[in-house]
Amino acid sequence: MKWGAVVVAAGRGTRMGASDNKPYLTLAGRPVLAYALEAFGSSPSVESIVLVVAPGEEAKAKAVVQELEPALRKVKTIVPGGAERQDSVYAGLAALDTEGVLVHDAARPLVTPEQIEACCREAERHGASALAVPVKDTIKVEGERGFMTATPDRSTLWAVQTPQAFAREELLNAHRAAKLEGAAATDDTMLLERMGRKVAIVRGDYLNLKITTPEDLPVAELLLEKRSRASLDARRLEEAD
């Protein structure tokens, strides 16, 4: 299957309280957006990338892309997004022509090429897949007036991440159906579930965090530094051998 990626960088990130949008905030000396693009650019299965950005930020995004290799060769186009994430993903899907599609939030900069490849393989086996991690905390259901009313079985709960992998035409049809019916979804697996499609879980990593609030940036930076040190140590061991 030929795979393309829709990297969504159109969110305003109001919870960050920053003067710039999340994709362009600095993380370890580089824009947040650069990390996700680099991971998809380095993934063997990904042939093309559509980058979806906030309207008016096309030039800013292009400047980030031009600094990257090999992502530069794979970014097919940069398109403006819509009012909601769902609208932005649909715009990206319409600009892609591959059989398979990976949808990823640019605000998850620590995604790895290995995770991307795993999502592709599981989607080829099962039709759709998504990275997810087991929920660590006990989850409560809130009832009226702020009181807890139920406790779901934690062993069945997973926190879904991105990327998520699908057959592009099937995901397009799911988006069109949702538009017609006025159905909203916070991620694309919800749209496929509405159509009866089962989505395979690909065991993810808690390090694949989403930059949402100011506290997430220093945490992500520490994780990147740890990853860099581990990679350097591995290279030194190989050279020693």
Secondary structure, DSSP 8 states (H G I E B T S, - for coil): --EEEEEEE----GGG--SS-GGGSEETTEEHHHHHHHHHHT-TTEEEEEEEE-TT-HHHHHHHHTT-TTHHHHEEEEEE--SSHHHHHHHHHHT---SEEEEEETT-TT--HHHHHHHHHHHHHHSEEEEEEE--S---EE-GGG-EEE---GGG-EEEEEEEEEEHHHHHHHHHHHHHHT---SSHHHHHHHTT---EEEE--TT-----STTHHHHHHHHHHHHHHHHHHHHHHHHH-
